[in-house]
């Protein structure tokens, strides 16, 4: 019997339903030191009900690194005051900011995603867009799966991140739980965001790994054991 991506997706969402779902600001306060995060957007419904995942990520994978999940999430979330945030340290912010600018019928501020601009007019335009991104981030919900392992290219967190993206991506295959007509990602300058239905570019072209869901369930079973 051929492997069923649809059945794996049902197992995937059944598992995520066991994790606390929190607004982005609240998730910052209780994020585990290490783990994988799953983002949900208001209005992005699955065919069978409930919200679909629109981004998957983790934190520092460089060997010897000390980055923690909370720090990475703060980089994505930004700030409500000051300069709003820094898209140069967050691909998630870069992608959503570019899509917001295109949705509004304009271009990204010169240098968005590149070198920091020197002229005050472009700096002000960047700051306004950063603030819009932070407003968007505040509306998102997160589920975090604790995964305590050292950083590195063989990290279990990396395996889970890549496997989840490959499973959920609709790039080049029959769509399951496609994005809504109003999804901001349709305005993305990144073709892989538009085709995958995710705010991810890495791993979206990979074929789903039939062994992934069993690995994820085993990790979740350990993480969800009573203390």
SULNORFEN-V962338 format. One record per residue. N is the residue number from 0. RES is the residue in one small letter. PHI is phi in radians with two decimals (* if undefined). OMEGA is omega in radians with two decimals (* if undefined). D_LAST is the distance of its C-alpha to the last C-alpha in Angstrom with 1 decimal. Layout:
n=N res=RES phi=PHI omega=OMEGA d_last=D_LAST
n=N res=RES phi=PHI omega=OMEGA d_last=D_LAST
This chain:
n=0 res=x phi=* omega=-3.14 d_last=39.1
n=1 res=x phi=-1.12 omega=-3.13 d_last=38.6
n=2 res=x phi=-1.17 omega=-3.07 d_last=35.1
n=3 res=x phi=-1.84 omega=3.05 d_last=34.3
n=4 res=x phi=-1.10 omega=-3.13 d_last=33.0
n=5 res=x phi=-1.09 omega=3.12 d_last=32.9
n=6 res=x phi=-1.16 omega=3.10 d_last=30.5
n=7 res=x phi=-1.12 omega=3.10 d_last=28.2
n=8 res=x phi=-1.13 omega=3.10 d_last=28.2
n=9 res=x phi=-1.12 omega=3.09 d_last=27.2
n=10 res=x phi=-1.12 omega=3.13 d_last=24.2
n=11 res=x phi=-1.06 omega=-3.10 d_last=23.4
n=12 res=x phi=-1.26 omega=3.04 d_last=23.6
n=13 res=x phi=-1.08 omega=3.13 d_last=21.8
n=14 res=x phi=-1.19 omega=-3.13 d_last=18.8
n=15 res=x phi=-1.07 omega=-3.13 d_last=19.2
n=16 res=x phi=-1.10 omega=3.13 d_last=19.4
n=17 res=x phi=-1.49 omega=3.13 d_last=15.7
n=18 res=x phi=-1.65 omega=3.10 d_last=15.0
n=19 res=x phi=-1.03 omega=3.08 d_last=15.8
n=20 res=x phi=-1.89 omega=-3.03 d_last=19.5
n=21 res=x phi=-2.26 omega=2.97 d_last=20.8
n=22 res=x phi=-1.01 omega=-3.07 d_last=24.2
n=23 res=x phi=-0.87 omega=-3.12 d_last=24.7
n=24 res=x phi=-1.02 omega=-3.14 d_last=25.1
n=25 res=x phi=-1.22 omega=-3.14 d_last=21.8
n=26 res=x phi=-1.11 omega=3.13 d_last=20.0
n=27 res=x phi=-1.04 omega=-3.05 d_last=21.3
n=28 res=x phi=-1.34 omega=-3.01 d_last=19.4
n=29 res=x phi=-2.14 omega=-3.13 d_last=15.9
n=30 res=x phi=-1.06 omega=3.09 d_last=16.4
n=31 res=x phi=-1.16 omega=3.14 d_last=14.0
n=32 res=x phi=-1.00 omega=3.14 d_last=16.0
n=33 res=x phi=-2.33 omega=3.13 d_last=16.9
n=34 res=x phi=2.93 omega=3.10 d_last=17.2
n=35 res=x phi=-2.11 omega=-3.12 d_last=19.7
n=36 res=x phi=-1.98 omega=-3.12 d_last=21.0
n=37 res=x phi=-2.24 omega=-3.04 d_last=22.9
n=38 res=x phi=-1.81 omega=3.08 d_last=25.6
n=39 res=x phi=-2.14 omega=3.14 d_last=27.2
n=40 res=x phi=-1.99 omega=3.05 d_last=30.6
n=41 res=x phi=-1.00 omega=3.09 d_last=32.1
n=42 res=x phi=1.55 omega=3.14 d_last=34.8
n=43 res=x phi=-1.68 omega=-3.02 d_last=33.7
n=44 res=x phi=-1.63 omega=2.97 d_last=33.2
n=45 res=x phi=-1.41 omega=-3.14 d_last=32.5
n=46 res=x phi=-1.08 omega=-3.11 d_last=35.2
n=47 res=x phi=-1.69 omega=3.12 d_last=32.9
n=48 res=x phi=1.75 omega=-3.10 d_last=31.5
n=49 res=x phi=1.50 omega=-3.12 d_last=28.8
n=50 res=x phi=-1.44 omega=3.08 d_last=28.9
n=51 res=x phi=-1.62 omega=3.05 d_last=29.3
n=52 res=x phi=-1.30 omega=3.13 d_last=27.6
n=53 res=x phi=-2.05 omega=3.01 d_last=30.3
n=54 res=x phi=-2.74 omega=3.05 d_last=28.7
n=55 res=x phi=-2.23 omega=3.12 d_last=26.1
n=56 res=x phi=-2.80 omega=3.05 d_last=25.4
n=57 res=x phi=-2.50 omega=-3.10 d_last=23.4
n=58 res=x phi=-2.31 omega=-2.99 d_last=24.2
n=59 res=x phi=-0.45 omega=3.11 d_last=26.0
n=60 res=x phi=-1.96 omega=3.13 d_last=26.8
n=61 res=x phi=-1.22 omega=3.14 d_last=29.4
n=62 res=x phi=-0.92 omega=-3.13 d_last=28.8
n=63 res=x phi=1.50 omega=-3.12 d_last=28.0
n=64 res=x phi=-1.23 omega=-3.12 d_last=27.2
n=65 res=x phi=-2.08 omega=-3.12 d_last=24.7
n=66 res=x phi=-1.09 omega=3.10 d_last=24.4
n=67 res=x phi=-2.06 omega=-3.05 d_last=21.2
n=68 res=x phi=-1.07 omega=-3.10 d_last=20.5
n=69 res=x phi=-1.03 omega=3.12 d_last=21.2
n=70 res=x phi=-1.09 omega=3.13 d_last=24.5
n=71 res=x phi=-1.12 omega=3.13 d_last=25.5
n=72 res=x phi=-1.13 omega=3.09 d_last=24.8
n=73 res=x phi=-1.12 omega=3.09 d_last=26.8
n=74 res=x phi=-1.09 omega=3.10 d_last=29.6
n=75 res=x phi=-1.22 omega=-3.02 d_last=29.7
n=76 res=x phi=-1.20 omega=-3.11 d_last=29.5
n=77 res=x phi=1.38 omega=-3.10 d_last=32.2
n=78 res=x phi=-2.41 omega=3.11 d_last=33.5
n=79 res=x phi=-1.50 omega=-3.13 d_last=35.4
n=80 res=x phi=-2.18 omega=3.10 d_last=37.9
n=81 res=x phi=1.17 omega=-3.08 d_last=39.9
n=82 res=x phi=-1.49 omega=3.05 d_last=40.4
n=83 res=x phi=1.50 omega=-3.11 d_last=37.7
n=84 res=x phi=2.62 omega=-3.07 d_last=35.9
n=85 res=x phi=-2.38 omega=-3.12 d_last=36.8
n=86 res=x phi=-1.23 omega=3.14 d_last=37.2
n=87 res=x phi=-1.27 omega=3.07 d_last=38.1
n=88 res=x phi=-1.90 omega=-3.10 d_last=34.6
n=89 res=x phi=-2.60 omega=3.08 d_last=33.2
n=90 res=x phi=-1.08 omega=3.10 d_last=34.6
n=91 res=x phi=-1.03 omega=3.11 d_last=32.9
n=92 res=x phi=-1.16 omega=3.13 d_last=35.0
n=93 res=x phi=-1.02 omega=-3.09 d_last=38.0
n=94 res=x phi=-1.17 omega=-3.11 d_last=38.0
n=95 res=x phi=-1.20 omega=3.11 d_last=37.4
n=96 res=x phi=-1.11 omega=3.11 d_last=40.0
n=97 res=x phi=-1.07 omega=3.14 d_last=42.6
n=98 res=x phi=-1.18 omega=3.09 d_last=42.1
n=99 res=x phi=-1.07 omega=3.14 d_last=42.5
n=100 res=x phi=-1.12 omega=3.14 d_last=45.7
n=101 res=x phi=-1.21 omega=3.10 d_last=47.1
n=102 res=x phi=-1.08 omega=-3.14 d_last=46.2
n=103 res=x phi=-1.35 omega=3.10 d_last=48.2
n=104 res=x phi=1.52 omega=-3.12 d_last=51.1
n=105 res=x phi=-2.02 omega=3.08 d_last=51.2
n=106 res=x phi=-1.78 omega=3.01 d_last=50.4
n=107 res=x phi=-1.09 omega=3.03 d_last=47.5
n=108 res=x phi=-0.95 omega=3.14 d_last=48.5
n=109 res=x phi=-0.95 omega=-3.14 d_last=50.4
n=110 res=x phi=1.58 omega=3.11 d_last=48.1
n=111 res=x phi=-1.03 omega=-3.09 d_last=44.9
n=112 res=x phi=1.54 omega=3.12 d_last=42.7
n=113 res=x phi=-2.03 omega=-3.13 d_last=45.2
n=114 res=x phi=-1.22 omega=-3.13 d_last=46.6
n=115 res=x phi=-1.12 omega=-3.11 d_last=46.2
n=116 res=x phi=-1.20 omega=-3.14 d_last=49.4
n=117 res=x phi=-1.75 omega=-3.09 d_last=51.8
n=118 res=x phi=-1.45 omega=-3.03 d_last=53.7
n=119 res=x phi=-1.16 omega=-3.12 d_last=52.6
n=120 res=x phi=-1.15 omega=3.12 d_last=53.2
n=121 res=x phi=-1.21 omega=3.09 d_last=50.9
n=122 res=x phi=-1.05 omega=3.14 d_last=48.3
n=123 res=x phi=-1.15 omega=3.12 d_last=48.5
n=124 res=x phi=-1.12 omega=3.08 d_last=48.2
n=125 res=x phi=-1.07 omega=-3.09 d_last=45.0
n=126 res=x phi=-1.11 omega=3.11 d_last=43.6
n=127 res=x phi=-1.12 omega=-3.14 d_last=44.3
n=128 res=x phi=-1.22 omega=3.07 d_last=42.7
n=129 res=x phi=-1.03 omega=3.13 d_last=39.6
n=130 res=x phi=-1.13 omega=3.09 d_last=39.4
n=131 res=x phi=-1.11 omega=3.12 d_last=39.7
n=132 res=x phi=-1.09 omega=3.14 d_last=36.9
n=133 res=x phi=-1.10 omega=3.08 d_last=34.6
n=134 res=x phi=-1.10 omega=3.10 d_last=35.6
n=135 res=x phi=-1.11 omega=-3.11 d_last=34.7
n=136 res=x phi=-1.03 omega=-3.10 d_last=31.3
n=137 res=x phi=-1.14 omega=-3.13 d_last=30.5
n=138 res=x phi=-1.60 omega=-3.08 d_last=31.0
n=139 res=x phi=-1.46 omega=3.05 d_last=28.5
n=140 res=x phi=-2.13 omega=-3.10 d_last=25.0
n=141 res=x phi=-2.27 omega=2.87 d_last=22.1
n=142 res=x phi=-2.15 omega=-3.10 d_last=19.0
n=143 res=x phi=-2.08 omega=3.09 d_last=17.0
n=144 res=x phi=-1.78 omega=3.11 d_last=15.2
n=145 res=x phi=-1.12 omega=3.08 d_last=13.1
n=146 res=x phi=-2.47 omega=-3.07 d_last=14.9
n=147 res=x phi=-1.61 omega=3.06 d_last=14.8
n=148 res=x phi=-2.59 omega=-3.09 d_last=18.2
n=149 res=x phi=-1.23 omega=3.10 d_last=21.4
n=150 res=x phi=-1.20 omega=3.14 d_last=24.2
n=151 res=x phi=2.68 omega=-3.09 d_last=27.2
n=152 res=x phi=-1.19 omega=3.09 d_last=29.2
n=153 res=x phi=-1.75 omega=-3.11 d_last=27.1
n=154 res=x phi=-0.99 omega=3.07 d_last=23.8
n=155 res=x phi=-1.11 omega=3.09 d_last=21.5
n=156 res=x phi=-1.05 omega=3.11 d_last=21.3
n=157 res=x phi=-1.13 omega=3.12 d_last=25.1
n=158 res=x phi=-1.06 omega=-3.12 d_last=25.1
n=159 res=x phi=-1.21 omega=3.11 d_last=22.9
n=160 res=x phi=-1.05 omega=-3.11 d_last=24.9
n=161 res=x phi=-1.11 omega=-3.12 d_last=28.2
n=162 res=x phi=-1.15 omega=3.13 d_last=27.3
n=163 res=x phi=-1.18 omega=3.12 d_last=26.3
n=164 res=x phi=-1.09 omega=3.14 d_last=29.4
n=165 res=x phi=-1.07 omega=3.14 d_last=31.6
n=166 res=x phi=-1.19 omega=-3.06 d_last=30.3
n=167 res=x phi=-1.42 omega=-3.06 d_last=30.8
n=168 res=x phi=-1.09 omega=3.06 d_last=34.0
n=169 res=x phi=-1.72 omega=-3.11 d_last=37.2
n=170 res=x phi=-1.11 omega=3.04 d_last=39.5
n=171 res=x phi=1.19 omega=3.14 d_last=42.3
n=172 res=x phi=-2.53 omega=3.13 d_last=41.0
n=173 res=x phi=-1.03 omega=-3.07 d_last=41.1
n=174 res=x phi=-1.14 omega=2.96 d_last=39.1
n=175 res=x phi=-2.17 omega=-3.06 d_last=36.1
n=176 res=x phi=0.92 omega=-3.12 d_last=34.8
n=177 res=x phi=-1.19 omega=3.12 d_last=37.4
n=178 res=x phi=-1.15 omega=3.09 d_last=37.4
n=179 res=x phi=-1.20 omega=3.12 d_last=39.2
n=180 res=x phi=-1.09 omega=-3.10 d_last=42.8
n=181 res=x phi=-1.66 omega=-3.11 d_last=41.8
n=182 res=x phi=-1.09 omega=-3.13 d_last=39.0
n=183 res=x phi=-1.02 omega=-3.10 d_last=39.7
n=184 res=x phi=-1.06 omega=3.07 d_last=39.1
n=185 res=x phi=-1.09 omega=-3.13 d_last=42.5
n=186 res=x phi=-1.63 omega=-3.08 d_last=44.1
n=187 res=x phi=-1.12 omega=3.03 d_last=42.3
n=188 res=x phi=-1.35 omega=-3.12 d_last=44.7
n=189 res=x phi=-1.65 omega=-3.09 d_last=42.4
n=190 res=x phi=-1.03 omega=-3.11 d_last=43.6
n=191 res=x phi=-1.23 omega=3.03 d_last=40.3
n=192 res=x phi=-1.16 omega=-3.11 d_last=38.5
n=193 res=x phi=-1.12 omega=-3.07 d_last=41.1
n=194 res=x phi=-1.38 omega=-3.10 d_last=41.1
n=195 res=x phi=-1.53 omega=-3.04 d_last=37.3
n=196 res=x phi=1.35 omega=-3.12 d_last=36.4
n=197 res=x phi=-2.27 omega=3.00 d_last=33.7
n=198 res=x phi=-1.46 omega=3.09 d_last=33.6
n=199 res=x phi=-2.36 omega=3.01 d_last=33.3
n=200 res=x phi=-2.05 omega=3.09 d_last=36.1
n=201 res=x phi=-1.26 omega=3.00 d_last=34.5
n=202 res=x phi=1.28 omega=-3.07 d_last=33.6
n=203 res=x phi=-1.24 omega=-3.14 d_last=35.2
n=204 res=x phi=-1.64 omega=-3.14 d_last=38.0
n=205 res=x phi=-1.33 omega=3.01 d_last=35.9
n=206 res=x phi=-1.38 omega=3.11 d_last=35.9
n=207 res=x phi=-1.03 omega=3.11 d_last=32.5
n=208 res=x phi=-1.55 omega=-3.12 d_last=30.9
n=209 res=x phi=-1.01 omega=-3.11 d_last=30.6
n=210 res=x phi=-1.55 omega=-3.03 d_last=27.7
n=211 res=x phi=-1.07 omega=-2.99 d_last=25.7
n=212 res=x phi=-1.13 omega=3.10 d_last=24.0
n=213 res=x phi=-1.17 omega=3.08 d_last=22.7
n=214 res=x phi=-1.10 omega=3.13 d_last=21.3
n=215 res=x phi=-1.08 omega=-3.14 d_last=19.6
n=216 res=x phi=-1.12 omega=3.13 d_last=18.1
n=217 res=x phi=-1.15 omega=3.11 d_last=16.7
n=218 res=x phi=-1.13 omega=-3.13 d_last=15.2
n=219 res=x phi=-1.14 omega=3.13 d_last=13.8
n=220 res=x phi=-1.04 omega=3.12 d_last=12.4
n=221 res=x phi=-1.23 omega=-3.10 d_last=10.4
n=222 res=x phi=-1.19 omega=-3.05 d_last=9.4
n=223 res=x phi=-1.64 omega=3.08 d_last=8.5
n=224 res=x phi=-1.11 omega=3.09 d_last=6.3
n=225 res=x phi=-1.02 omega=-3.13 d_last=3.8
n=226 res=x phi=-1.19 omega=* d_last=0.0
